[in-house]
Amino acid sequence: MDQNGLLGVVSMVEVSSGGVVVFGNTILLLKKYNGDWVLPKGRLEKGETFKTAALREVLEESGVKGEVIEYIGEVNYKYKNLREDEVVYKTVHWYLMRTGSMDCVPQRKEGFVDARFVHMDKAKDLVRYSDERKVILKGIEILKQTR
């Protein structure tokens, strides 16, 4: 209870970075243990830039070494963390990246059971979340302009 005797919901702010990683006409996707396909992303560590965090998270979660092409933008959303009974306000900064190899390995300790490069047209339909679909589409548009 707060000072007014009301039950309040604790809120938290979380900042992450991630990547739309391209090899040719394919995009890197990770499959979570629950079957959802997602883009690689994760929380910033102390002193890290958005760009550095995105590159690190892609490498940690998939074993893929990316190279940033361009900043795609940010996505904002909120979700309820049931374990902590709090509302989390999350911002994710997305980067378009390229890589020179399709070799990838899912990081199982983070809950990923598969990592693979999927054709761009299929990747946008496979991802679980609509905000990630929009990020993929924006990344594809940027790619078309830079080629």
C-alpha positions as a Markdown table, in Angstrom:
| # | Residue | x | y | z |
|---|---|---|---|---|
| 1 | Met | 0.0 | 0.0 | 0.0 |
| 2 | Asp | 1.1 | 3.5 | -0.7 |
| 3 | Gln | 1.0 | 6.5 | 1.7 |
| 4 | Asn | -2.7 | 7.0 | 0.9 |
| 5 | Gly | -3.6 | 3.5 | 1.8 |
| 6 | Leu | -4.1 | 2.5 | -1.8 |
| 7 | Leu | -2.9 | -0.6 | -3.5 |
| 8 | Gly | -0.6 | 0.7 | -6.2 |
| 9 | Val | 0.9 | -1.0 | -9.2 |
| 10 | Val | 4.7 | -0.7 | -9.2 |
| 11 | Ser | 6.1 | 0.3 | -12.6 |
| 12 | Met | 9.5 | -0.1 | -14.1 |
| 13 | Val | 11.3 | 1.3 | -17.2 |
| 14 | Glu | 13.3 | -1.1 | -19.3 |
| 15 | Val | 15.5 | -0.3 | -22.4 |
| 16 | Ser | 16.6 | -2.9 | -24.9 |
| 17 | Ser | 18.3 | -3.0 | -28.3 |
| 18 | Gly | 18.1 | -5.5 | -31.1 |
| 19 | Gly | 18.8 | -6.3 | -34.7 |
| 20 | Val | 17.2 | -7.1 | -38.0 |
| 21 | Val | 20.1 | -9.2 | -39.2 |
| 22 | Val | 20.2 | -9.7 | -43.0 |
| 23 | Phe | 22.2 | -12.2 | -45.0 |
| 24 | Gly | 21.3 | -11.9 | -48.7 |
| 25 | Asn | 17.5 | -12.0 | -48.9 |
| 26 | Thr | 17.1 | -13.7 | -45.5 |
| 27 | Ile | 16.6 | -12.4 | -41.9 |
| 28 | Leu | 17.8 | -14.0 | -38.7 |
| 29 | Leu | 15.0 | -15.2 | -36.4 |
| 30 | Leu | 15.1 | -17.0 | -33.1 |
| 31 | Lys | 12.5 | -19.5 | -31.9 |
| 32 | Lys | 11.6 | -19.4 | -28.2 |
| 33 | Tyr | 10.8 | -22.5 | -26.2 |
| 34 | Asn | 7.1 | -21.6 | -26.4 |
| 35 | Gly | 7.3 | -21.7 | -30.2 |
| 36 | Asp | 7.3 | -18.0 | -30.9 |
| 37 | Trp | 9.7 | -16.6 | -33.5 |
| 38 | Val | 11.3 | -13.3 | -32.6 |
| 39 | Leu | 14.1 | -11.0 | -33.5 |
| 40 | Pro | 17.3 | -11.0 | -31.3 |
| 41 | Lys | 17.2 | -8.2 | -28.6 |
| 42 | Gly | 18.1 | -7.6 | -25.0 |
| 43 | Arg | 18.6 | -5.1 | -22.2 |
| 44 | Leu | 21.4 | -2.6 | -22.2 |
| 45 | Glu | 24.2 | -3.1 | -19.8 |
| 46 | Lys | 25.6 | -0.3 | -17.7 |
| 47 | Gly | 27.5 | 2.3 | -19.9 |
| 48 | Glu | 26.5 | 0.6 | -23.2 |
| 49 | Thr | 25.2 | 2.5 | -26.2 |
| 50 | Phe | 22.1 | 1.3 | -28.0 |
| 51 | Lys | 24.2 | 0.2 | -31.0 |
| 52 | Thr | 26.8 | -1.7 | -28.9 |
| 53 | Ala | 24.0 | -3.5 | -27.0 |
| 54 | Ala | 22.3 | -4.5 | -30.2 |
| 55 | Leu | 25.5 | -6.0 | -31.6 |
| 56 | Arg | 26.2 | -7.8 | -28.3 |
| 57 | Glu | 22.7 | -9.2 | -28.0 |
| 58 | Val | 22.7 | -10.5 | -31.5 |
| 59 | Leu | 26.0 | -12.2 | -30.9 |
| 60 | Glu | 25.0 | -13.6 | -27.5 |
| 61 | Glu | 21.6 | -14.9 | -28.5 |
| 62 | Ser | 22.5 | -16.4 | -31.9 |
| 63 | Gly | 26.3 | -16.5 | -32.3 |
| 64 | Val | 26.0 | -14.2 | -35.3 |
| 65 | Lys | 28.4 | -11.3 | -35.7 |
| 66 | Gly | 26.5 | -8.4 | -37.2 |
| 67 | Glu | 27.6 | -5.1 | -38.8 |
| 68 | Val | 25.2 | -2.2 | -38.4 |
| 69 | Ile | 23.9 | -0.7 | -41.7 |
| 70 | Glu | 21.4 | 1.8 | -40.2 |
| 71 | Tyr | 19.3 | 2.7 | -37.2 |
| 72 | Ile | 15.7 | 1.6 | -37.9 |
| 73 | Gly | 14.0 | 3.3 | -34.9 |
| 74 | Glu | 12.4 | 2.6 | -31.6 |
| 75 | Val | 9.3 | 0.7 | -30.4 |
| 76 | Asn | 7.5 | 1.4 | -27.2 |
| 77 | Tyr | 5.1 | -0.9 | -25.3 |
| 78 | Lys | 4.1 | -2.0 | -21.9 |
| 79 | Tyr | 3.6 | -5.4 | -20.3 |
| 80 | Lys | 2.7 | -6.8 | -17.0 |
| 81 | Asn | 5.4 | -8.8 | -15.2 |
| 82 | Leu | 3.3 | -11.2 | -13.2 |
| 83 | Arg | 6.2 | -12.4 | -11.0 |
| 84 | Glu | 7.0 | -9.0 | -9.7 |
| 85 | Asp | 3.4 | -7.6 | -10.0 |
| 86 | Glu | 4.6 | -4.6 | -11.9 |
| 87 | Val | 3.9 | -2.9 | -15.2 |
| 88 | Val | 7.0 | -2.6 | -17.3 |
| 89 | Tyr | 7.3 | 0.3 | -19.8 |
| 90 | Lys | 9.7 | -0.9 | -22.5 |
| 91 | Thr | 11.6 | 0.8 | -25.3 |
| 92 | Val | 13.5 | -1.3 | -27.9 |
| 93 | His | 16.0 | 0.4 | -30.2 |
| 94 | Trp | 16.3 | -1.5 | -33.5 |
| 95 | Tyr | 19.2 | -1.6 | -36.0 |
| 96 | Leu | 19.4 | -3.0 | -39.5 |
| 97 | Met | 22.5 | -5.2 | -39.7 |
| 98 | Arg | 24.2 | -7.5 | -42.2 |
| 99 | Thr | 26.4 | -10.5 | -41.6 |
| 100 | Gly | 28.7 | -12.5 | -43.8 |
| 101 | Ser | 27.6 | -16.0 | -42.7 |
| 102 | Met | 24.4 | -17.9 | -42.1 |
| 103 | Asp | 26.0 | -19.9 | -39.2 |
| 104 | Cys | 23.9 | -19.4 | -36.1 |
| 105 | Val | 23.4 | -21.2 | -32.8 |
| 106 | Pro | 20.5 | -20.5 | -30.4 |
| 107 | Gln | 21.4 | -19.5 | -26.9 |
| 108 | Arg | 19.4 | -22.2 | -24.9 |
| 109 | Lys | 20.0 | -20.6 | -21.5 |
| 110 | Glu | 18.0 | -17.6 | -22.8 |
| 111 | Gly | 15.1 | -19.9 | -23.8 |
| 112 | Phe | 15.9 | -20.2 | -27.5 |
| 113 | Val | 15.6 | -23.6 | -29.2 |
| 114 | Asp | 16.3 | -22.6 | -32.8 |
| 115 | Ala | 18.1 | -19.9 | -34.8 |
| 116 | Arg | 17.9 | -19.6 | -38.5 |
| 117 | Phe | 17.9 | -17.3 | -41.5 |
| 118 | Val | 14.5 | -17.1 | -43.1 |
| 119 | His | 13.5 | -15.5 | -46.4 |
| 120 | Met | 12.4 | -11.9 | -45.9 |
| 121 | Asp | 8.9 | -12.5 | -47.2 |
| 122 | Lys | 8.4 | -15.4 | -44.8 |
| 123 | Ala | 10.2 | -13.8 | -41.8 |
| 124 | Lys | 7.7 | -11.0 | -41.6 |
| 125 | Asp | 4.8 | -13.5 | -41.4 |
| 126 | Leu | 6.6 | -15.8 | -38.9 |
| 127 | Val | 7.4 | -13.3 | -36.2 |
| 128 | Arg | 5.0 | -13.4 | -33.2 |
| 129 | Tyr | 4.7 | -9.7 | -32.5 |
| 130 | Ser | 3.2 | -7.1 | -34.8 |
| 131 | Asp | 5.8 | -4.5 | -33.7 |
| 132 | Glu | 8.6 | -6.8 | -34.8 |
| 133 | Arg | 6.8 | -7.3 | -38.1 |
| 134 | Lys | 6.7 | -3.5 | -38.6 |
| 135 | Val | 10.4 | -3.3 | -37.8 |
| 136 | Ile | 11.2 | -6.0 | -40.4 |
| 137 | Leu | 9.2 | -4.2 | -43.0 |
| 138 | Lys | 10.9 | -0.9 | -42.3 |
| 139 | Gly | 14.3 | -2.7 | -42.4 |
| 140 | Ile | 13.4 | -4.2 | -45.8 |
| 141 | Glu | 12.5 | -0.7 | -47.1 |
| 142 | Ile | 15.8 | 0.7 | -45.9 |
| 143 | Leu | 17.6 | -2.2 | -47.7 |
| 144 | Lys | 15.8 | -1.5 | -50.9 |
| 145 | Gln | 17.0 | 2.2 | -50.8 |
| 146 | Thr | 20.6 | 1.3 | -50.0 |
| 147 | Arg | 21.0 | -1.4 | -52.8 |
